Amino acid sequence: METGIETRSDLNHREDIMKVEAYLSFEGRANEAIEHYRKAVGADVTLLMRFKEAPPEAQSCADSAEKIMHAALSIGESTVLVSDGQCSGKSAFQGISLSLTVKDEAEAERRYAALAEGGKALLPLHKPFFARSFGMVADRFGVQWMVIAPV
C-alpha cells in the first residue's frame, strides 16, 4: 500500500541523503580510544586503515606506520569516525559532546560508569524532567558524552 511516507529502508537507498557524523582526532591515541569504546559503549570497528597502508606522501607524522589514518566505529545505529590525525599527542575536544541514547536507567548507569573510567564526571546521572536518566561525563580522552535514557 502506498502511504507517501518514506521508511528507513527507502532512505537508505536514496542518492540524495545527507548525514552528519562525528570525526574525532585522537592525535596518536586512536588505538587506545577504539579499545576503550569497544568496552564502554559496545563499539564495533567497521573500517580501519593504518598510515602504513597509504602512500608515503599521505603519512602525516614520523613513526606513523601503525597509527590510524581512518577508522569507522559503529555504536548502536550511529557511526563515529576516528583518526590519529597529525599524531601531535594533544587532542582537544571542546564545544562538542556526543549524545548516547540508551534504553533504560540500568544501561545508562553501566555506560556512564564505563565512559567515566579514567575520565571525569561532569554531571552525575539523575532523573531530570525530560528523561528517565541523564548525565554528562568527559572520558579519559577528553571527549564529552551526554548519556540519556529517554522518557
C-alpha positions, 0 to 999 in steps of 0.5 A: 500500500502506498502511504507517501511516507518514506521508511528507513529502508527507502532512505537508505537507498536514496542518492540524495541523503545527507548525514552528519557524523562525528570525526574525532582526532585522537592525535596518536591515541586512536588505538587506545580510544577504539579499545576503550569504546569497544568496552564502554559503549559496545563499539564495533570497528567497521573500517580501519586503515593504518598510515602504513597502508597509504602512500608515503606522501599521505603519512602525516607524522614520523613513526606513523606506520601503525597509527590510524589514518581512518577508522569507522566505529559503529555504536548502536545505529550511529557511526563515529569516525576516528583518526590519529590525525597529525599524531601531535599527542594533544587532542582537544575536544571542546564545544562538542559532546556526543549524545548516547541514547540508551534504553533504560536507567540500568544501561545508562548507569553501566555506560556512564560508569564505563565512559567515566573510567579514567575520565571525569564526571561532569554531571552525575546521572539523575532523573531530570524532567525530560528523561528517565536518566541523564548525565554528562561525563568527559572520558579519559580522552577528553571527549564529552558524552551526554548519556540519556535514557529517554522518557 
